[in-house]
Amino acid sequence: MPQNLSRDEERRGTRNIMMWGVAIVAIVFVALIAIFFFGAGGSSNTKPETSGQENYGTNAPLETAPPAGTKNDETNGGTKLPEGQQ
């Protein structure tokens, strides 16, 4: 490395280094914005693959106990919520 650089040569070298840095940061910024707006190759409306062990529909487990706070309803043979929660 030369020991005696003129002021203009030092500025030119610093400018070159800074321009490469700014270019790299700009490319990374644009890439992150593109990923944010366009997604990472997936679509938000596609359903992920699931196994046969789903907990909804006809495959859902049966309730074995009534929810907390319910009372026995002799007229319908089931349970009902307290008066303020119906």
N, C-alpha and C positions, 0 to 999 in steps of 0.2 A: 504494500500500500504506500503510495507516495506520501511523504511527510509534508510537503509544501504545496497545498492546493490553494488556488485562488478562491476568493469569496464566491464568485460566480460558479465555479466548478463544485464547490460544496453545496450551494443552493440547488444546482441542477441534479446532483446525486440524491439530495434529500427529497426533491420533488419527485424523482423517479420512484424512490422507495414508497413515498406516501401515495402516489397514484396507483401503484400495484395494490397497496393495502385497501384503498378506497374501492378499487374495482372488485376485489375479493369480497369485501363486506357487502357491496351492492348486489353481487350475484347471490350471496347467501340470503340476503333480505328478500330479494325477488323470489327465490326458491321457496322460502318459508311462507310468503304471502300466497304463492300459487298452491302450495299444499293446503293451506288453510281454506282457500276458496274452492278449490276443485277437488279436494279430498285426496287421500292417498291411494287412489285406484279402486276404492270401494264405493258402494252406493248406500245411502242411509235408509232406503226403502226396501232393501232386500232382507229377508228373514234369515237369520243364521241357521245352519243345519242343527237339528236337535235329535236327540235319541227318542226312543219310544216311551221313555219314563217322564212324561210331562205331568204337571200338576194342575191341569185345567180340563174342562170338558168331561167326557165320560171316564177319563183316566185319573181324575182327582180322587184323593183319599176321602173317605166319608168322615163327617164330623162325629166324634164319639161323645162329646160333652157340649152342653149348650154354652153360649157366651156368658161371661161373668155379668152378674146383675140381673139376670132374667129370673122370672118366677114361673111356677107351674100354672098352666091354664087348663082348668078342669073342663071348660066348655069345648075346646078344640082338641084336647088330648096332647097338647104340646107345651111350649113355653112362650112367654111374652115379655117384652121389655117393661120397665117401670113406666108409670103414667107420663112423666116429664120427657121421656126419650122416644116416644112413638112418633 
